[in-house]
Every structure is written in C-alpha cells, then in structure tokens.
Amino acid sequence: MAGHSKWANIQHRKGRQDAKRGKIFTKIIKEITVAARLSGGDVTMNPRLRAAVAEAKEENMPADNIMRAIKKGTGELEGVNYEEIRYEGYGINGAAIIIDCLTDNKQRAVADVRHALTKFGGNLGTDGSVAFMFKHCGSLVYEPGTSEDQVMETALEAGAEDIVSDEDGSIEVITAPQDFMAVKEAMEAAGLKAVIAEVTMKAMNEVEFTGDDAVKMQKILDALEDLDDVQDVYTSALIDQ
C-alpha cells in the first residue's frame, strides 16, 4: 500500500535525534532501569529490557553502564525510583501530541510539560483526549532502494503485522509491540538494517504542516523533547522540511 511521502521528514527527525546525543544515554539508562524493575533483569524473559539493551549497544554504551542500570532496576544497587507518566495534549491547529515521561518528581514533570506546550501555542489535554488517535506498535523503517520483496518476505515470516511501501521508496514494517524485537532480529539476520527501529505510538491520521505553522509546531516538539523528564514525544503532525 502507498502512503504520504515522508522520507525527508524521517531523515530530518533522525538528524535531530543524532544532534541530541548527550541526552540519549540518560534516556536509555532510565528505560533500562524501569524495564528491569517492572519485569526483571533477564533480557531473555523481558522484551522491553531486551529492546532497551539493544538500543544501548547500538549507541555504544559501555557494558558496565548497562549492567549498573539493570541492577538499579532490580534493587541490587541503590537508584532513583522513576515513575512512568503519560501526558496528552495539542500543538497548533489541534495537532495531537503524546508525551511519555520517566520522572522522580511528578509535580515538576507536569509543570514543565504544560509550560513547554503553552509557551509555543499548544495546550495540555486530559487523559484519553488524544490517545485513541494513535496505535501502539513496533515500527522499522528501511531507506529507499531496499528490496521490497525481501523486506516483505522476511517480515511476514517473522510475524510482522503489515508492510507499508511509501511513494518515495521507503518501506515501513509494522509489528505488535511484543513482536518488535523478534522481527527486528530476524530482519537484521537477513541483512536488513532499519534506519529507524522503535516501539512507538503511531498516529493513525497525520496532518501535514508547512511554512510558519511547521516552524511553530517544531518549536513545541523541541521544547518537549528537551525536558529532562521526557522520554518520548509522539505527534500526528507531519512537518514538511
């Protein structure tokens, strides 16, 4: 199936992530700690932890850092007790935003999120106000020129839910959240390395932003992503670059 061309948007997003390397380690360590606390420190029995450790290794995080984060999660080492909180809100023109936080101070987190939204023309919504517009799923995006036949055959055999071929040549593999790591590992074993691979909240209907509106919307997203308590930001806005 064909969709809206968004390869440039994906490349832009990846570039912004790469520019924020300093925060990447902190985010991954938080995720490893929480994943280990919730479901144990065995990566073979804990898919969320396995995904976080895989991301840490891709970012060349030292093994000692990974092990310390796991031990803090399981209680073998003393550490901060992070709480998972999800906020929902709106950007400009009603664009939906989901903000996932891991924080040790709930009051600080909500105040910072509200301020970041309202400062640039957005607002905080109530629980459930926009979540229904998103699908919780695994997403693996392959660059234009990747063999569609190979992606489709490998992904479906590994248990993927859907394969989306975009008009710009990029290919996205959609999985159930619990199947993400198995599909990702099967794809990599077949020599298929995704440009972006993540468990995400995927907007079911994206709204394209151009010109001044795109600039304003990007300011809201940047302000949210720069907050220390924020792990992930998801939006229905497709920002034209």
C-alpha angles and dihedrals in degrees: 000000000000126000142173114312107251109150092116089052091051092049091049092050092049090049091053090050091050090051090058097057092136092068096042096079092048092051093048093048090052091049093048091049094050094043091052092047093051101043109010137266099277108107092198091060098036115064094185091052091046090054092048093048090048090053090048091053091048087055090050094244111174114257090235091059091051093049093047091052091050092049091049088053094050092045097248088118128032113256147150116289104230121199122212113230130172122203126190127204150137136263124200119316089019097292109169120241132187118194119195116197137186107198144159090207117051095184092054093047097053092044092051093046093048091048093049091051099045095041091067101034104278131109141212117254134201126268109286095015095121107002091095088065091065137066121218105226148129117265129195117180122198124197124249112279095040112131106263092198092053092046092049096046095046096042097048092046089052092052105265118163100216145354118215118198112199125211090244091060099257117129128211124199115204121203138174108264093248092051096049099098094044092051093043092051092047091050092049091048086057091052095258111133116187120223089215122019120174148130102249149162102253118203110235092207119029124201118212118229123198137173119355092354090057091051092049093047092049090053090057092049093046092049091052095045091050092060113107093225095050118098102171139005122201125186143175089222116109103198116210111225 
